[in-house]
Amino acid sequence: MTLLKVFIALVVLASTSLADVQKNKKELTFPENVKQIKIHSTSMKKDIDTIVVLPESYEKIKDKRYPVIYLLHGFGGNHTTWAFKTKPELPKIASEKNIIFVCPNGENYWYADIPTNPEIKYETFVSKELVEYIDKTYRTIANKNGRAITGFSMGGHGAILTCIKHQDIFGACGSMSGVLDLRMSVNNGKIKVFGEYSKNKSLWDDNSVRAQLYRLYRRDMPAMIIDCGTEDKLFRTNEKCHQDMMDMQLPHEYITRPGKHNHAYWNNAVDTHIAFFLKHFSKK
């Protein structure tokens, strides 16, 4: 190949790459009621990308306050996953149901605080810094009766565990195909943040939903919904968590339906979670 041909090929490649970038930017265009913001985490000393979806009525009715549903993404996702991939209908739902949705970037850190690594404090961020910022910045119902948290896969784990550990912050929680017992996935290469299981059992226990169920009290526990597809790789884990809760007489809603570990399942499942949370909000 002559130098001229090489030059032409490089120009074409560069043009194609630029076109792809421009296309991606176009795809990331949000409607007016969707905000991309950065929230500073004092505990981690960095800014966390977050998506906030507001109802259309938010700017029209200045004295109205809104309940908030926090949506946590799974491993490999980020703050845009819910609004772009899993549930693009969020802006419409926010307006129809008068809900604020908040989607933070939890990276791949399992929404945990890691004692051996001060740079990882996502439990602190979600349960304290994020909630405080949202309540300060937007007209929310600023108490646990106006807050719910849910997510899928890693986010299901994070939502349930965060709520269990911070029942004064969240009045309701949910999990879709959640990793509800990390100890059943010790050989999963995606769960590296807690170290080797044999040397860090207490850390794995502290961050496994099934091991933390004892923190729940029947009389004043959060409203809880758990669901998982019957063809999901985590179905057995969810079944065991459900059975534990039945044995402990912990009230919760448990749903199984045909489905795999994918966005098509979570797109449908989140509708059920939203309806469940709205029912909870209406009782308070």
N, C-alpha and C positions, 0 to 999 in steps of 0.2 A: 504494500500500500504506500502510495506517494505521500509526502508531507502535506500536500494540498488536501488529499482525501482525508488524512487524519485530522487536519484542522477543521474541515467541513463536518466530520463526524462529531467532533467535540462541541462545535457550535450547536448542532442539532440536539445533542444530549443535554447541553445546558439549557436550551430553549424548552425542551420537554420537561426538565426538572422545575424550571420556573413556572411553567404552565400548571404542573401538579401542585406546587405551593399555592398558586393563586386559586386553584380549584378548591384546595383544602380550606383556604381562608374564606372562600365564598360559602362553603358548607358550614362553617362555624359562625354564621350570622344568626343572631338571636332576635326575636321580637322585642319590642320596647319594654315589656314587663319582665324580661329576663336580664339579670345583672351579673356580669363577671367581675368579681372583686378579689382583693387580697386582704387577708386578715392576719395581723401580726400575732405570732405566738411568742410571748415573753419567755415561756418555759423552754422553747426550742430555739429561740433567737433567730427566727426566720419568718417570712410571710408565707401563708398557706392560700393557694388558689381555691376559690369557692364560687359556686353558682347559687344565686338566689332568684327564685321564681315568685313574682308577686302577682296577686289578682289584679285584673284590669281596674277594679273598683278602688284600688289602693290610693290612687292619686285623686279620685273623685270624691271619696267620702273621708274627709280628714279626721273625723272623730272615731272612726271604727278601728277596733283592734282584732287581730287575726290569730288563730291557732297556727302552730308551726309543726311541720313534719320534716324531720331530718332523714335524708336518704344516703346510705353508705354504699359505696361501690365495692366490687370484688377485687381479687388479686389481679394485677395487671391493668386495672382501670384507673380512672382519675376523676376529677371534679366534673368533667363534661360527660362522663359515661351515661348517667341517668337521663340527662336532657337530650343528648344526641343519639344515643344508641338504644338504651333499654326502654325508655318511655318518652319519645318525642312529643307526646300529647300533654306533657306536664303543664305548659303554659295555659292550655285550654282548660285543664282540670282545675288549676289554681283559680281561674276566673269563675268557673261554674260552681265550685264548692267553697269559694272564699277561704282558701288555705295559702299559707306561705310555705314553699318548699326550699330547703337548704341542702346543698350537695357539696360537701367539703372534699378536698383531696387528701386521702389517707395514705397515699403511696402504697407500698407493699408491707407496711409495718403492723398489720393486724390490729390497728386501733388500740395499741398497747403502750404502757409505760414500761421501759426496760431499765431496771435499777443499775445495770452494769454499763448502760450507754445513755448518758444525759441528753444526747441529741434526739432520742426517740421518746416522746411523751405525747403520743396521740390520744391516749385516754384523757389526759389532762386537757388537751386542746379541745376535744369534742365536748366533754362534760362541763367544762368551765369557760375557757377562753372563747370558744365559738358561740356558745349560748349567751354569754354576757355581751359579746359584740352585737349579735343579732337583736337581742332585747333592747340594747342601747340605741341601735341605729334605725330599727323599724318598729312600727306600732304592733307589737305582739301581745298576746295574752301571756304575760311574763310570770308564769308559775307552772308547776308541773302538770296541772290540769289542762293546760293549753299546749303541751309539748308531747310529741311522740317521736320515736326513732325506729327505723327499720332498714333493712338492706339485704343484699343477696350474697351468698357464698361467704367469703371473708367478711363482707359487710353485715351478713346475718349474725355471724359470730360477734362482730363488734357492737351491733345494735343491742342484742340481748344482754351481753356481758356489761356494757356500759350502763344500761338501765338497772341491772341487778346491783351494780356497785354504787349507783347514784340514783336511788329511788326518790330522793328529795328533788331531783332535777327533772326526771322524765316520768310522766304518769302512765305511759303506755309504750309498748315496744313490740317489734315483730322480727321474724326471720324468714327469709325465702331461701331454701336449699342451703341453710347455714352450716358452717363447720362448728357444730355445737359441742364437740369434744376433741380438742386438739390431740389428745393422747391416743385417739384411734387413728391418727394420721401421722405418727412419729416418723414414718419413712417417706413422707411427702417432702420433696425437695424445696417446696415453696415456703415451708415453715422453718426457716433458718434463724429467725430473729430471736428465738428463745434458747438457742444453743442446743447442745446434745442432750437428749432426754434423760439419759442415765445420770448425767452430772447436774441437771437443772430441773429435777422433778417438781420442786415447789413452785418454780416459775411457770411451768406447764400447767400445774394444778390451778394456780391463781388466775390463769387466763383460759381455762376451760369451763364452758357454761355448766356442764353437768356437775363439775366439782364445786361450783359456786351456788347451786340451787338452794343450799341450806340458808342462804342470806334472805330468802323470800319468806314472808309471813302471810298466811292465808287472809287474815282480816284486812290488811292494808297493802297488799301487793299490787304492782302495776298491772294494768290490763295487758294481756300478752296473747299474741297470735303467732303460731308456727306452722309453716307448711313446706311440703317437699314433694317433688314428683316421684312417682313409684319407680321410674326408670333411672332415677338420679343415683350417682355413685355415692352420695351421702345419705341415701334413704335410710340405711340401717342405723347410722348415727342419730338421725332425727327420731326414728322410732324408739331408740333406747332413751333418748332425752324425754320424749313424751311419756314413756312408761315410768321413768323415774318420777316425773311430776305427778302422774296418776298415783303412784305409791305414796308420795308425800302429800297427797290431797291438795295440790296447788292448782287452783282454777286457771284454765287457759283454753284457748281455741286451737285445735289441731286439725289441719286439713291435709289430706293427701289426694292427689289426682294424677292421671296419666301425664307424664312429662319428664323431660331430661334436664340436665344441668346447662341451661342455655337462656339467652335473652328472650326467646319467644315465651318460655315459661314465666319468667319474671315480669314480662310485660303484662301478662294476664294476672299474675299473682298480686301485683301491687294494687290493682283495683280493689281486690278483696281487703287488703290491708288498709287502704284509704277509707273504705266504707266502715271497717271495724273501728278505726280511730275516730271518725266523725261521730259514730254512735257513742263512743267514750266521751268525747268532748261535750256532746249534747247533754250528758247526765250531770255535768259539773256546773 
